[in-house]
Each structure stands twice: as structure tokens, then as C-alpha cells.
């Protein structure tokens, strides 16, 4: 299986990349990045790309792909609706359209968020934008799955690039066992989320298209297939 990952340097993307590296079904990983990851792994092919609204320059490298794990995103905190929509919706749909043209039978996995508003009419700006993005992806010709995780605990060395978030996660790591016990339907880890994203690519359009935390935790519960090393 050939997989392309957007946002591989982010917290969610790191989990997705690790899951792909460990899974024997994944033979090649294309990581579309602004800056080199320098992963050094034989499976990884990096595509350094600047304009996430236009993929014309790399269109020839997007063919014969089996899956896209789209983990690129930005926090809505301190971000206006226009800018948030540009990054959250426009970047996602530009990539989706390019992939639909080059690899129309692929599976597109989009990491959205718990509380996303499919009606596109709620009070929360981020939820409306995510809802609109989900709806447009689900109308496209490929197999699409929308992941709606809640709280995501970073594990296995995964770290946020944002200093504030890194500090918050250090504190939250002490509370995670309690959160998992009291609210299991609202929490997951980067490892489980990554494994679930790889697992759902094998469904080929079957099952629910919107996956919430219980679905994510169920799909990602088992160990990665294979004996790959990171």
C-alpha cells in the first residue's frame, strides 16, 4: 500500500507516520511537508511543497496512491474565520481534488474533531468550517472517512510543535489515566489514532464514514501489523 500524509510533522501526523512505518501493509509513504522531516527511513519519500492550495507542480507524483492521511490543521484559538477556513478547508480540498484526479480510487482519511457541526450552521466557527469541509469531502468520488477525535494524548515520543500545547500535555499526561477511566468515549492517544487511520483504509468505503472516539479506539486497539521499526 502506498500512503500519502499531509501534516506529518504535527502531533496527529506524527502518530499517523509512526503507524505507517510500523505496518507491513504500508510499502511507501509520501510525506508532503513545508520543511524536510529528515526521517531517514527507507519507506519515506518527502515532497517539500510550499503552496498548499496548488499541487500542479507535484501532480505527477500523486498517482497510484492507495490512501491519504490528512492531518494538516491549525488551532482556532487566536485565528480569524477567514484564515482558519483557508487552512482548514481550502488546503484540504485542494489536496483532495488533486488526489481525486490522480488516484481516484484511493481512501481519504480526514482528521476533523469532536463536536464538528455537519449542519454548518452552529455557533462555533471552527465546528462550522470543519463540518463544511467534511461534507465536501464526503461528496467527492473517492472513499472518505472523517475522524472526530476528542482529547488526544501524545505517546511514544510524539510532541506538539506548539510550546503552549507541549506544556499543557505535560500536565495532562498525569491526568490521562483518570480521563480514560472516567470518559473513555472522549479520549484516545496518538498511537491508537494512527493505527485506526491505517486500519480504516482497508474498509474500502464500508462502515460508517464519520468515526467518533469509540470507533477510533476500537479500530486502533490492536497492535500494528508487521515488525517494522521506527
N, C-alpha and C positions, 0 to 999 in steps of 0.2 A: 504494500500500500504506500502511495506517495501522498504526503500531507504537507499543506502549506499553513504556516502560522503567522498571524499578524499580532504584534504586541508581545513578542516572546521575551522581552526584557522586563515586562511588568510583572506584578505579583501573580496574577492569574496565568499569564503567558508562561512564566517560569514553571508553573505546575504542569501546564499542558506540554511544554517542551520536554520536561523530565519524563512524563508518562509516555511520550512518543519514543524517547530514547530507550526506555526500558522494555517496550513492547516489541516482540519479534515480528509482529504483523506489519509494523512500520519499517519500510526499507529505506525511505529517503524523506528528509524533512527540508522544506524550503522555508527559511525564516526571512520575512520581509521586514527590514529594520531601517531606521534612520542612521544609526551608527553601528559599526561592527560589533557582534557579540563576542567574537573570538572564542567560540566554544571549543574548537579543536577536535570535535567529534566527527568520526568518519561519515555518519549519517547526515550531518547537517550541511546544507548549502545555503549560504547567506546571500540575500539580494538587498543591497543597500539602495534605498529608494527615497527620494526627497518629497515628491508630490503625491500625497495620498488621495488626491481627487482625480488623478490621471495616470493610468497604467499602460498607456500606449508604448512607452519605451521598453517595458518588460513583458508585453503581451505574449511574445513568442515563448516565454518561459512558464506560462501558466497552463499549458496544455497537458493532457494525460494525468491530471491530478485526481485522486480519489476522495480527498476530504480537505476542507478548510476549517481551521480552528481560529475563530476571530475573537481575539482577546483584547484588542486595542480599545482604549477608552480614556476618559478623563473624569475627575470628580466634579460634581455640580457645585460644590462649595466654592464660592467666590467666582463662579463662571457665569456670565450672562447667557440668556437663552440662545441668542444668535451664534455665539461661539460654541456653546455646548452642542447645539444642533449640528453645526458644521463638523465637529469632530465625531460626535456620536452617530449621527445619521448619514451625513454626506460622505464621510470617509468609508463607512461600512457599505453603503450602497454602490459607491464607485468600485470598490473591490469586488462586490458581489456580481455586478454587471460584467466586469472584465472576466471573472471566473466562469460565469454562465455562458459567455461566448466561447471561451477556450476549452472548458471542461464541463459541458452541460449536464453530465450525469453524476457529478460529484455530490458529496454531502456537505452542507454548510452549517457549521455549529456556531451560534452567536451567543456570547455571554452577555446577558441582559442584567436583570436584578429583581430581587423580591420586591413586590409592590408595583411592578410595571403596569401601566394603565393601557389595556388593549383598546379602550374606548376612545383614547386620545383626547379626552375632554375633562380630565380631572384637574384638581387644583395644583398638584405638584408638577412643576415644569419638567424635571428630569423623567418622571414617570410617563408623561405625555410623549416626550421625544422618543424614549425607549419603546413605548407602545407603537408609535408610528413606524419606527424602524423595524420592529418585529413584524408588523402587518405587511409591510412592503417586501420583506424577505420571504415571508410565507407565501406570497403571491408569485414568486419567481419560479422558474421551471425546474430547478434542482431540488433535491431532498433537503429540507431545512429543519433545524431543531433550535428552539430558543431555550437557553438555560437561565433560570432565575434563582441564583443562589442568594442566601441571606448573608450572615456573618461567615467570613472565610478565614480560618486560622492558618497562617503560613507554617509549613513544616519542612523538614529535610533541607534546611539551609536557604529556603526561599525568603527573600526580603523585599520589602517595598522600596521603591526608589525615592519616595517622599519622606523627608525627615520626620515630620509630624506623625505620619502613619507608622513609621518604624517605632517611635516612642510609644504610641498607643498599643501597638501589637505586643510590645514587650510586657506592658501591664496586663493586657488581655490574656496573654498566654497562661497566666496564673489562674485566670477565671474560666478558661475554656472547658476544663473537665466539668465544672459546675454547670456552665451553659449547655453543654452536651447532654447532661443528665436532666436538666430542667426544661430545656427547649430543643429537643433533638430534631424537630422539624424546621428549625431556623438556622442551624449551624452546620458547617462542613469544613473540610481542610483543602489546602491546595493539592494535596496528593489524591484525595478522593475525587475532587472536581476534575483534575487532569485525566484520571483513569476513566471517569464517566464520559468525558468528551471523546476519548478514543473509542470506548465501547459503543457509543451511540452511532458511530459511523457504520457499524456492521448491521444496523437495523434496516438500512436501505429504504427509508421512508415509512416503515412500520412503527406502530406505537404512537403515543401522544407526541405532538410537535412542540408543546410547551412543557418543559420539565422543571418541576419545583424541587425544593431541598430533599424531600423523601425519595423522589425519583433519582436524583443525583446521587444520594448516599447509597441507594440500592444498586445502581449501575456501577458505582465506583468502589463497592465493598470488597471485591476480590482483588488479589494481587495482579500486577501487570503480567501479561503473558510473555514468557521468554526469560532469558537470563542476561539481558543486556545490562551494560554498566554505564553509569554517568561519569 
